[in-house]
Each structure stands twice: as structure tokens, then as C-alpha cells.
């Protein structure tokens, strides 16, 4: 997790551009948007940017360059 978003493993796949609310223990809910999806055999790794993040905040990147795994990114 960072100021700009988080990278998380989920069981279901979500499409880039999907908007959602992120709930973390002990914190206020944050509006977010799926920026990229990396499909894995047991689910997906997704990058979520917080829509209320400060301008220029870094969004967590992929674990690799995306070339060796099936991946979808937002256009």
C-alpha cells in the first residue's frame, strides 16, 4: 500500500477501470479504481489507485514487466 493506491491479490478477476471502495481495518473507506490486472492460476493481482490520492502520488506497479504473464492494463 502507498499514498496513491495498493496492490492486492483477489480470488475473482476485475476489469481495469472498475471503480470500487477499499475498506481497510481501522481506516476510513477510500474510493478506488482498478488500473491493471495480472491474472494468476489462483486468482488475480490488481493495482488499485485511490481516487482521493494527492496529485502525483505513486500507484503500486506490477510484480514484473507483464511480458511473462497474462496481463490486462487500462487504456
PyMOL Python script that loads the backbone (N, CA, C, O; Angstrom):
from pymol import cmd

cmd.read_pdbstr("""\
ATOM      1  N   UNK A   1       0.848  -1.171   0.000  1.00  0.00           N
ATOM      2  CA  UNK A   1       0.000   0.000   0.000  1.00  0.00           C
ATOM      3  C   UNK A   1       0.895   1.236   0.000  1.00  0.00           C
ATOM      4  O   UNK A   1       1.974   1.245   0.592  1.00  0.00           O
ATOM      5  N   UNK A   2       0.426   2.261  -0.669  1.00  0.00           N
ATOM      6  CA  UNK A   2       1.127   3.545  -0.691  1.00  0.00           C
ATOM      7  C   UNK A   2       0.105   4.662  -0.601  1.00  0.00           C
ATOM      8  O   UNK A   2      -1.094   4.404  -0.496  1.00  0.00           O
ATOM      9  N   UNK A   3       0.570   5.889  -0.641  1.00  0.00           N
ATOM     10  CA  UNK A   3      -0.341   7.039  -0.611  1.00  0.00           C
ATOM     11  C   UNK A   3      -1.286   7.005  -1.801  1.00  0.00           C
ATOM     12  O   UNK A   3      -2.447   7.398  -1.688  1.00  0.00           O
ATOM     13  N   UNK A   4      -0.783   6.527  -2.965  1.00  0.00           N
ATOM     14  CA  UNK A   4      -1.562   6.560  -4.196  1.00  0.00           C
ATOM     15  C   UNK A   4      -2.442   5.365  -4.461  1.00  0.00           C
ATOM     16  O   UNK A   4      -3.335   5.436  -5.306  1.00  0.00           O
ATOM     17  N   UNK A   5      -2.213   4.246  -3.748  1.00  0.00           N
ATOM     18  CA  UNK A   5      -3.025   3.064  -4.000  1.00  0.00           C
ATOM     19  C   UNK A   5      -2.453   1.825  -3.355  1.00  0.00           C
ATOM     20  O   UNK A   5      -1.669   1.906  -2.410  1.00  0.00           O
ATOM     21  N   UNK A   6      -2.853   0.675  -3.874  1.00  0.00           N
ATOM     22  CA  UNK A   6      -2.350  -0.574  -3.339  1.00  0.00           C
ATOM     23  C   UNK A   6      -2.363  -1.662  -4.394  1.00  0.00           C
ATOM     24  O   UNK A   6      -3.072  -1.583  -5.397  1.00  0.00           O
ATOM     25  N   UNK A   7      -1.559  -2.676  -4.138  1.00  0.00           N
ATOM     26  CA  UNK A   7      -1.533  -3.876  -4.963  1.00  0.00           C
ATOM     27  C   UNK A   7      -2.082  -4.981  -4.066  1.00  0.00           C
ATOM     28  O   UNK A   7      -1.655  -5.126  -2.920  1.00  0.00           O
ATOM     29  N   UNK A   8      -3.033  -5.764  -4.591  1.00  0.00           N
ATOM     30  CA  UNK A   8      -3.699  -6.765  -3.769  1.00  0.00           C
ATOM     31  C   UNK A   8      -3.997  -8.015  -4.593  1.00  0.00           C
ATOM     32  O   UNK A   8      -4.228  -7.936  -5.800  1.00  0.00           O
ATOM     33  N   UNK A   9      -3.990  -9.160  -3.932  1.00  0.00           N
ATOM     34  CA  UNK A   9      -4.350 -10.430  -4.559  1.00  0.00           C
ATOM     35  C   UNK A   9      -5.821 -10.692  -4.269  1.00  0.00           C
ATOM     36  O   UNK A   9      -6.260 -10.615  -3.121  1.00  0.00           O
ATOM     37  N   UNK A  10      -6.584 -11.003  -5.322  1.00  0.00           N
ATOM     38  CA  UNK A  10      -8.011 -11.288  -5.160  1.00  0.00           C
ATOM     39  C   UNK A  10      -8.340 -12.622  -5.830  1.00  0.00           C
ATOM     40  O   UNK A  10      -7.627 -13.060  -6.732  1.00  0.00           O
ATOM     41  N   UNK A  11      -9.413 -13.259  -5.389  1.00  0.00           N
ATOM     42  CA  UNK A  11      -9.827 -14.538  -5.980  1.00  0.00           C
ATOM     43  C   UNK A  11     -10.520 -14.351  -7.315  1.00  0.00           C
ATOM     44  O   UNK A  11     -10.316 -15.139  -8.238  1.00  0.00           O
ATOM     45  N   UNK A  12     -11.335 -13.317  -7.424  1.00  0.00           N
ATOM     46  CA  UNK A  12     -12.063 -13.040  -8.664  1.00  0.00           C
ATOM     47  C   UNK A  12     -11.288 -12.036  -9.495  1.00  0.00           C
ATOM     48  O   UNK A  12     -10.445 -11.311  -8.965  1.00  0.00           O
ATOM     49  N   UNK A  13     -11.558 -11.987 -10.775  1.00  0.00           N
ATOM     50  CA  UNK A  13     -10.904 -11.007 -11.631  1.00  0.00           C
ATOM     51  C   UNK A  13     -11.821  -9.796 -11.812  1.00  0.00           C
ATOM     52  O   UNK A  13     -13.036  -9.932 -11.959  1.00  0.00           O
ATOM     53  N   UNK A  14     -11.217  -8.625 -11.796  1.00  0.00           N
ATOM     54  CA  UNK A  14     -11.939  -7.386 -12.068  1.00  0.00           C
ATOM     55  C   UNK A  14     -11.293  -6.728 -13.270  1.00  0.00           C
ATOM     56  O   UNK A  14     -10.094  -6.892 -13.495  1.00  0.00           O
ATOM     57  N   UNK A  15     -12.056  -5.998 -14.036  1.00  0.00           N
ATOM     58  CA  UNK A  15     -11.539  -5.339 -15.227  1.00  0.00           C
ATOM     59  C   UNK A  15     -10.924  -3.985 -14.891  1.00  0.00           C
ATOM     60  O   UNK A  15     -11.413  -3.287 -14.002  1.00  0.00           O
ATOM     61  N   UNK A  16      -9.858  -3.609 -15.592  1.00  0.00           N
ATOM     62  CA  UNK A  16      -9.315  -2.268 -15.427  1.00  0.00           C
ATOM     63  C   UNK A  16     -10.405  -1.227 -15.663  1.00  0.00           C
ATOM     64  O   UNK A  16     -11.235  -1.369 -16.561  1.00  0.00           O
ATOM     65  N   UNK A  17     -10.388  -0.186 -14.846  1.00  0.00           N
ATOM     66  CA  UNK A  17     -11.406   0.861 -14.936  1.00  0.00           C
ATOM     67  C   UNK A  17     -12.546   0.675 -13.959  1.00  0.00           C
ATOM     68  O   UNK A  17     -13.313   1.609 -13.722  1.00  0.00           O
ATOM     69  N   UNK A  18     -12.676  -0.527 -13.378  1.00  0.00           N
ATOM     70  CA  UNK A  18     -13.730  -0.783 -12.399  1.00  0.00           C
ATOM     71  C   UNK A  18     -13.500   0.090 -11.165  1.00  0.00           C
ATOM     72  O   UNK A  18     -12.403   0.106 -10.605  1.00  0.00           O
ATOM     73  N   UNK A  19     -14.529   0.811 -10.747  1.00  0.00           N
ATOM     74  CA  UNK A  19     -14.432   1.628  -9.537  1.00  0.00           C
ATOM     75  C   UNK A  19     -14.988   0.839  -8.367  1.00  0.00           C
ATOM     76  O   UNK A  19     -15.947   0.080  -8.506  1.00  0.00           O
ATOM     77  N   UNK A  20     -14.361   1.035  -7.197  1.00  0.00           N
ATOM     78  CA  UNK A  20     -14.734   0.286  -6.005  1.00  0.00           C
ATOM     79  C   UNK A  20     -14.404   1.095  -4.765  1.00  0.00           C
ATOM     80  O   UNK A  20     -13.781   2.153  -4.851  1.00  0.00           O
ATOM     81  N   UNK A  21     -14.824   0.597  -3.616  1.00  0.00           N
ATOM     82  CA  UNK A  21     -14.473   1.198  -2.341  1.00  0.00           C
ATOM     83  C   UNK A  21     -13.562   0.238  -1.605  1.00  0.00           C
ATOM     84  O   UNK A  21     -13.874  -0.946  -1.472  1.00  0.00           O
ATOM     85  N   UNK A  22     -12.431   0.748  -1.125  1.00  0.00           N
ATOM     86  CA  UNK A  22     -11.463  -0.054  -0.384  1.00  0.00           C
ATOM     87  C   UNK A  22     -11.682   0.166   1.101  1.00  0.00           C
ATOM     88  O   UNK A  22     -11.637   1.298   1.584  1.00  0.00           O
ATOM     89  N   UNK A  23     -11.921  -0.932   1.828  1.00  0.00           N
ATOM     90  CA  UNK A  23     -12.114  -0.888   3.272  1.00  0.00           C
ATOM     91  C   UNK A  23     -10.940  -1.596   3.934  1.00  0.00           C
ATOM     92  O   UNK A  23     -10.721  -2.784   3.696  1.00  0.00           O
ATOM     93  N   UNK A  24     -10.190  -0.888   4.754  1.00  0.00           N
ATOM     94  CA  UNK A  24      -9.085  -1.462   5.497  1.00  0.00           C
ATOM     95  C   UNK A  24      -9.355  -1.282   6.986  1.00  0.00           C
ATOM     96  O   UNK A  24      -9.879  -0.249   7.403  1.00  0.00           O
ATOM     97  N   UNK A  25      -9.001  -2.282   7.786  1.00  0.00           N
ATOM     98  CA  UNK A  25      -9.247  -2.219   9.232  1.00  0.00           C
ATOM     99  C   UNK A  25      -8.710  -0.931   9.841  1.00  0.00           C
ATOM    100  O   UNK A  25      -7.559  -0.555   9.621  1.00  0.00           O
ATOM    101  N   UNK A  26      -9.554  -0.272  10.601  1.00  0.00           N
ATOM    102  CA  UNK A  26      -9.153   0.910  11.340  1.00  0.00           C
ATOM    103  C   UNK A  26      -8.978   2.168  10.510  1.00  0.00           C
ATOM    104  O   UNK A  26      -8.487   3.174  11.022  1.00  0.00           O
ATOM    105  N   UNK A  27      -9.364   2.137   9.250  1.00  0.00           N
ATOM    106  CA  UNK A  27      -9.210   3.309   8.377  1.00  0.00           C
ATOM    107  C   UNK A  27     -10.544   3.636   7.717  1.00  0.00           C
ATOM    108  O   UNK A  27     -11.430   2.788   7.609  1.00  0.00           O
ATOM    109  N   UNK A  28     -10.661   4.869   7.286  1.00  0.00           N
ATOM    110  CA  UNK A  28     -11.858   5.283   6.560  1.00  0.00           C
ATOM    111  C   UNK A  28     -11.871   4.627   5.181  1.00  0.00           C
ATOM    112  O   UNK A  28     -10.807   4.373   4.617  1.00  0.00           O
ATOM    113  N   UNK A  29     -13.058   4.346   4.624  1.00  0.00           N
ATOM    114  CA  UNK A  29     -13.129   3.780   3.275  1.00  0.00           C
ATOM    115  C   UNK A  29     -12.538   4.760   2.258  1.00  0.00           C
ATOM    116  O   UNK A  29     -12.659   5.977   2.401  1.00  0.00           O
ATOM    117  N   UNK A  30     -11.893   4.197   1.222  1.00  0.00           N
ATOM    118  CA  UNK A  30     -11.265   5.012   0.184  1.00  0.00           C
ATOM    119  C   UNK A  30     -11.844   4.634  -1.174  1.00  0.00           C
ATOM    120  O   UNK A  30     -11.965   3.446  -1.474  1.00  0.00           O
ATOM    121  N   UNK A  31     -12.208   5.618  -2.006  1.00  0.00           N
ATOM    122  CA  UNK A  31     -12.655   5.308  -3.363  1.00  0.00           C
ATOM    123  C   UNK A  31     -11.447   4.920  -4.212  1.00  0.00           C
ATOM    124  O   UNK A  31     -10.384   5.532  -4.110  1.00  0.00           O
ATOM    125  N   UNK A  32     -11.620   3.899  -5.050  1.00  0.00           N
ATOM    126  CA  UNK A  32     -10.507   3.442  -5.866  1.00  0.00           C
ATOM    127  C   UNK A  32     -10.938   3.017  -7.259  1.00  0.00           C
ATOM    128  O   UNK A  32     -12.126   2.909  -7.561  1.00  0.00           O
ATOM    129  N   UNK A  33      -9.929   2.777  -8.106  1.00  0.00           N
ATOM    130  CA  UNK A  33     -10.171   2.309  -9.475  1.00  0.00           C
ATOM    131  C   UNK A  33      -9.098   1.279  -9.814  1.00  0.00           C
ATOM    132  O   UNK A  33      -7.915   1.490  -9.543  1.00  0.00           O
ATOM    133  N   UNK A  34      -9.523   0.158 -10.412  1.00  0.00           N
ATOM    134  CA  UNK A  34      -8.583  -0.860 -10.866  1.00  0.00           C
ATOM    135  C   UNK A  34      -7.813  -0.283 -12.054  1.00  0.00           C
ATOM    136  O   UNK A  34      -8.413   0.132 -13.045  1.00  0.00           O
ATOM    137  N   UNK A  35      -6.480  -0.259 -11.949  1.00  0.00           N
ATOM    138  CA  UNK A  35      -5.641   0.297 -13.013  1.00  0.00           C
ATOM    139  C   UNK A  35      -5.023  -0.780 -13.887  1.00  0.00           C
ATOM    140  O   UNK A  35      -4.823  -0.568 -15.083  1.00  0.00           O
ATOM    141  N   UNK A  36      -4.720  -1.932 -13.306  1.00  0.00           N
ATOM    142  CA  UNK A  36      -4.152  -3.042 -14.067  1.00  0.00           C
ATOM    143  C   UNK A  36      -4.496  -4.349 -13.374  1.00  0.00           C
ATOM    144  O   UNK A  36      -4.765  -4.388 -12.174  1.00  0.00           O
ATOM    145  N   UNK A  37      -4.481  -5.422 -14.161  1.00  0.00           N
ATOM    146  CA  UNK A  37      -4.802  -6.762 -13.671  1.00  0.00           C
ATOM    147  C   UNK A  37      -3.747  -7.724 -14.188  1.00  0.00           C
ATOM    148  O   UNK A  37      -3.403  -7.711 -15.370  1.00  0.00           O
ATOM    149  N   UNK A  38      -3.239  -8.555 -13.294  1.00  0.00           N
ATOM    150  CA  UNK A  38      -2.289  -9.605 -13.675  1.00  0.00           C
ATOM    151  C   UNK A  38      -2.926 -10.934 -13.272  1.00  0.00           C
ATOM    152  O   UNK A  38      -2.994 -11.261 -12.087  1.00  0.00           O
ATOM    153  N   UNK A  39      -3.392 -11.698 -14.265  1.00  0.00           N
ATOM    154  CA  UNK A  39      -4.045 -12.961 -13.994  1.00  0.00           C
ATOM    155  C   UNK A  39      -3.033 -13.996 -13.519  1.00  0.00           C
ATOM    156  O   UNK A  39      -1.935 -14.099 -14.064  1.00  0.00           O
ATOM    157  N   UNK A  40      -3.412 -14.755 -12.504  1.00  0.00           N
ATOM    158  CA  UNK A  40      -2.589 -15.812 -11.928  1.00  0.00           C
ATOM    159  C   UNK A  40      -3.428 -17.083 -11.872  1.00  0.00           C
ATOM    160  O   UNK A  40      -4.654 -17.003 -11.948  1.00  0.00           O
ATOM    161  N   UNK A  41      -2.800 -18.268 -11.738  1.00  0.00           N
ATOM    162  CA  UNK A  41      -3.562 -19.526 -11.701  1.00  0.00           C
ATOM    163  C   UNK A  41      -4.615 -19.583 -10.586  1.00  0.00           C
ATOM    164  O   UNK A  41      -5.654 -20.222 -10.746  1.00  0.00           O
ATOM    165  N   UNK A  42      -4.347 -18.921  -9.465  1.00  0.00           N
ATOM    166  CA  UNK A  42      -5.274 -19.000  -8.329  1.00  0.00           C
ATOM    167  C   UNK A  42      -6.014 -17.696  -8.055  1.00  0.00           C
ATOM    168  O   UNK A  42      -6.540 -17.509  -6.958  1.00  0.00           O
ATOM    169  N   UNK A  43      -6.066 -16.791  -9.029  1.00  0.00           N
ATOM    170  CA  UNK A  43      -6.765 -15.525  -8.856  1.00  0.00           C
ATOM    171  C   UNK A  43      -6.125 -14.435  -9.681  1.00  0.00           C
ATOM    172  O   UNK A  43      -5.631 -14.695 -10.778  1.00  0.00           O
ATOM    173  N   UNK A  44      -6.127 -13.224  -9.173  1.00  0.00           N
ATOM    174  CA  UNK A  44      -5.554 -12.087  -9.887  1.00  0.00           C
ATOM    175  C   UNK A  44      -4.837 -11.175  -8.907  1.00  0.00           C
ATOM    176  O   UNK A  44      -5.211 -11.079  -7.738  1.00  0.00           O
ATOM    177  N   UNK A  45      -3.807 -10.509  -9.397  1.00  0.00           N
ATOM    178  CA  UNK A  45      -3.159  -9.427  -8.662  1.00  0.00           C
ATOM    179  C   UNK A  45      -3.626  -8.157  -9.357  1.00  0.00           C
ATOM    180  O   UNK A  45      -3.535  -8.047 -10.580  1.00  0.00           O
ATOM    181  N   UNK A  46      -4.122  -7.204  -8.586  1.00  0.00           N
ATOM    182  CA  UNK A  46      -4.629  -5.970  -9.181  1.00  0.00           C
ATOM    183  C   UNK A  46      -3.952  -4.753  -8.558  1.00  0.00           C
ATOM    184  O   UNK A  46      -3.581  -4.760  -7.384  1.00  0.00           O
ATOM    185  N   UNK A  47      -3.803  -3.720  -9.363  1.00  0.00           N
ATOM    186  CA  UNK A  47      -3.317  -2.431  -8.889  1.00  0.00           C
ATOM    187  C   UNK A  47      -4.495  -1.483  -8.780  1.00  0.00           C
ATOM    188  O   UNK A  47      -5.224  -1.263  -9.747  1.00  0.00           O
ATOM    189  N   UNK A  48      -4.672  -0.931  -7.603  1.00  0.00           N
ATOM    190  CA  UNK A  48      -5.783  -0.019  -7.336  1.00  0.00           C
ATOM    191  C   UNK A  48      -5.220   1.369  -7.048  1.00  0.00           C
ATOM    192  O   UNK A  48      -4.351   1.518  -6.189  1.00  0.00           O
ATOM    193  N   UNK A  49      -5.704   2.375  -7.753  1.00  0.00           N
ATOM    194  CA  UNK A  49      -5.320   3.747  -7.404  1.00  0.00           C
ATOM    195  C   UNK A  49      -6.451   4.338  -6.573  1.00  0.00           C
ATOM    196  O   UNK A  49      -7.630   4.113  -6.843  1.00  0.00           O
ATOM    197  N   UNK A  50      -6.062   5.100  -5.555  1.00  0.00           N
ATOM    198  CA  UNK A  50      -7.050   5.788  -4.738  1.00  0.00           C
ATOM    199  C   UNK A  50      -7.468   7.052  -5.478  1.00  0.00           C
ATOM    200  O   UNK A  50      -6.622   7.850  -5.879  1.00  0.00           O
ATOM    201  N   UNK A  51      -8.761   7.232  -5.657  1.00  0.00           N
ATOM    202  CA  UNK A  51      -9.269   8.385  -6.383  1.00  0.00           C
ATOM    203  C   UNK A  51      -9.125   9.680  -5.607  1.00  0.00           C
ATOM    204  O   UNK A  51      -9.193  10.764  -6.185  1.00  0.00           O
ATOM    205  N   UNK A  52      -8.925   9.571  -4.287  1.00  0.00           N
ATOM    206  CA  UNK A  52      -8.745  10.766  -3.472  1.00  0.00           C
ATOM    207  C   UNK A  52      -7.272  11.000  -3.105  1.00  0.00           C
ATOM    208  O   UNK A  52      -6.982  11.780  -2.198  1.00  0.00           O
ATOM    209  N   UNK A  53      -6.339  10.332  -3.802  1.00  0.00           N
ATOM    210  CA  UNK A  53      -4.903  10.491  -3.539  1.00  0.00           C
ATOM    211  C   UNK A  53      -4.429  11.862  -4.006  1.00  0.00           C
ATOM    212  O   UNK A  53      -4.997  12.444  -4.930  1.00  0.00           O
ATOM    213  N   UNK A  54      -3.395  12.366  -3.365  1.00  0.00           N
ATOM    214  CA  UNK A  54      -2.831  13.650  -3.806  1.00  0.00           C
ATOM    215  C   UNK A  54      -2.314  13.567  -5.243  1.00  0.00           C
ATOM    216  O   UNK A  54      -1.868  12.507  -5.682  1.00  0.00           O
ATOM    217  N   UNK A  55      -2.372  14.667  -5.964  1.00  0.00           N
ATOM    218  CA  UNK A  55      -1.866  14.729  -7.337  1.00  0.00           C
ATOM    219  C   UNK A  55      -0.421  14.256  -7.384  1.00  0.00           C
ATOM    220  O   UNK A  55       0.407  14.698  -6.587  1.00  0.00           O
ATOM    221  N   UNK A  56      -0.120  13.363  -8.310  1.00  0.00           N
ATOM    222  CA  UNK A  56       1.240  12.869  -8.486  1.00  0.00           C
ATOM    223  C   UNK A  56       1.632  11.721  -7.576  1.00  0.00           C
ATOM    224  O   UNK A  56       2.778  11.274  -7.620  1.00  0.00           O
ATOM    225  N   UNK A  57       0.705  11.222  -6.742  1.00  0.00           N
ATOM    226  CA  UNK A  57       1.027  10.108  -5.844  1.00  0.00           C
ATOM    227  C   UNK A  57       1.311   8.848  -6.647  1.00  0.00           C
ATOM    228  O   UNK A  57       0.652   8.580  -7.651  1.00  0.00           O
ATOM    229  N   UNK A  58       2.294   8.079  -6.202  1.00  0.00           N
ATOM    230  CA  UNK A  58       2.685   6.856  -6.906  1.00  0.00           C
ATOM    231  C   UNK A  58       1.640   5.761  -6.719  1.00  0.00           C
ATOM    232  O   UNK A  58       1.093   5.581  -5.631  1.00  0.00           O
ATOM    233  N   UNK A  59       1.373   5.030  -7.808  1.00  0.00           N
ATOM    234  CA  UNK A  59       0.459   3.888  -7.784  1.00  0.00           C
ATOM    235  C   UNK A  59       1.324   2.630  -7.810  1.00  0.00           C
ATOM    236  O   UNK A  59       2.228   2.531  -8.639  1.00  0.00           O
ATOM    237  N   UNK A  60       1.065   1.658  -6.916  1.00  0.00           N
ATOM    238  CA  UNK A  60       1.869   0.436  -6.914  1.00  0.00           C
ATOM    239  C   UNK A  60       1.878  -0.243  -8.280  1.00  0.00           C
ATOM    240  O   UNK A  60       0.836  -0.383  -8.921  1.00  0.00           O
ATOM    241  N   UNK A  61       3.055  -0.661  -8.717  1.00  0.00           N
ATOM    242  CA  UNK A  61       3.216  -1.275 -10.022  1.00  0.00           C
ATOM    243  C   UNK A  61       3.085  -2.782  -9.996  1.00  0.00           C
ATOM    244  O   UNK A  61       2.836  -3.393  -8.957  1.00  0.00           O
ATOM    245  N   UNK A  62       3.259  -3.361 -11.168  1.00  0.00           N
ATOM    246  CA  UNK A  62       3.200  -4.801 -11.336  1.00  0.00           C
ATOM    247  C   UNK A  62       4.405  -5.449 -10.682  1.00  0.00           C
ATOM    248  O   UNK A  62       5.411  -4.795 -10.409  1.00  0.00           O
ATOM    249  N   UNK A  63       4.286  -6.758 -10.434  1.00  0.00           N
ATOM    250  CA  UNK A  63       5.396  -7.504  -9.874  1.00  0.00           C
ATOM    251  C   UNK A  63       6.475  -7.763 -10.911  1.00  0.00           C
ATOM    252  O   UNK A  63       7.635  -7.978 -10.562  1.00  0.00           O
ATOM    253  N   UNK A  64       6.100  -7.744 -12.188  1.00  0.00           N
ATOM    254  CA  UNK A  64       7.069  -7.916 -13.266  1.00  0.00           C
ATOM    255  C   UNK A  64       6.721  -6.944 -14.386  1.00  0.00           C
ATOM    256  O   UNK A  64       5.877  -6.065 -14.211  1.00  0.00           O
ATOM    257  N   UNK A  65       7.357  -7.099 -15.515  1.00  0.00           N
ATOM    258  CA  UNK A  65       7.086  -6.184 -16.633  1.00  0.00           C
ATOM    259  C   UNK A  65       5.837  -6.528 -17.414  1.00  0.00           C
ATOM    260  O   UNK A  65       5.493  -5.832 -18.369  1.00  0.00           O
ATOM    261  N   UNK A  66       5.136  -7.617 -17.016  1.00  0.00           N
ATOM    262  CA  UNK A  66       3.908  -8.012 -17.689  1.00  0.00           C
ATOM    263  C   UNK A  66       4.132  -8.879 -18.899  1.00  0.00           C
ATOM    264  O   UNK A  66       3.169  -9.390 -19.470  1.00  0.00           O
ATOM    265  N   UNK A  67       5.382  -9.066 -19.314  1.00  0.00           N
ATOM    266  CA  UNK A  67       5.656  -9.824 -20.538  1.00  0.00           C
ATOM    267  C   UNK A  67       5.568 -11.326 -20.328  1.00  0.00           C
ATOM    268  O   UNK A  67       5.213 -12.057 -21.253  1.00  0.00           O
ATOM    269  N   UNK A  68       5.886 -11.802 -19.126  1.00  0.00           N
ATOM    270  CA  UNK A  68       5.929 -13.245 -18.920  1.00  0.00           C
ATOM    271  C   UNK A  68       4.627 -13.823 -18.394  1.00  0.00           C
ATOM    272  O   UNK A  68       4.503 -15.041 -18.265  1.00  0.00           O
ATOM    273  N   UNK A  69       3.656 -12.977 -18.087  1.00  0.00           N
ATOM    274  CA  UNK A  69       2.380 -13.428 -17.569  1.00  0.00           C
ATOM    275  C   UNK A  69       1.254 -12.769 -18.349  1.00  0.00           C
ATOM    276  O   UNK A  69       1.424 -11.702 -18.939  1.00  0.00           O
ATOM    277  N   UNK A  70       0.103 -13.425 -18.341  1.00  0.00           N
ATOM    278  CA  UNK A  70      -1.065 -12.824 -18.966  1.00  0.00           C
ATOM    279  C   UNK A  70      -1.453 -11.595 -18.161  1.00  0.00           C
ATOM    280  O   UNK A  70      -1.632 -11.693 -16.947  1.00  0.00           O
ATOM    281  N   UNK A  71      -1.584 -10.465 -18.791  1.00  0.00           N
ATOM    282  CA  UNK A  71      -1.963  -9.265 -18.065  1.00  0.00           C
ATOM    283  C   UNK A  71      -2.847  -8.383 -18.916  1.00  0.00           C
ATOM    284  O   UNK A  71      -2.782  -8.407 -20.145  1.00  0.00           O
ATOM    285  N   UNK A  72      -3.681  -7.598 -18.238  1.00  0.00           N
ATOM    286  CA  UNK A  72      -4.544  -6.634 -18.889  1.00  0.00           C
ATOM    287  C   UNK A  72      -4.279  -5.304 -18.239  1.00  0.00           C
ATOM    288  O   UNK A  72      -4.138  -5.236 -17.018  1.00  0.00           O
ATOM    289  N   UNK A  73      -4.206  -4.252 -19.005  1.00  0.00           N
ATOM    290  CA  UNK A  73      -3.999  -2.943 -18.415  1.00  0.00           C
ATOM    291  C   UNK A  73      -5.031  -1.966 -18.948  1.00  0.00           C
ATOM    292  O   UNK A  73      -5.595  -2.144 -20.028  1.00  0.00           O
ATOM    293  N   UNK A  74      -5.259  -0.925 -18.153  1.00  0.00           N
ATOM    294  CA  UNK A  74      -6.231   0.092 -18.504  1.00  0.00           C
ATOM    295  C   UNK A  74      -5.665   0.965 -19.620  1.00  0.00           C
ATOM    296  O   UNK A  74      -4.480   1.296 -19.598  1.00  0.00           O
ATOM    297  N   UNK A  75      -6.476   1.334 -20.576  1.00  0.00           N
ATOM    298  CA  UNK A  75      -6.027   2.193 -21.666  1.00  0.00           C
ATOM    299  C   UNK A  75      -6.610   3.570 -21.530  1.00  0.00           C
ATOM    300  O   UNK A  75      -6.344   4.438 -22.361  1.00  0.00           O
TER     301      UNK A  75
END
""", "prot")
cmd.dss("prot")
cmd.show_as("cartoon", "prot")
cmd.util.cbc("prot")
cmd.orient("prot")
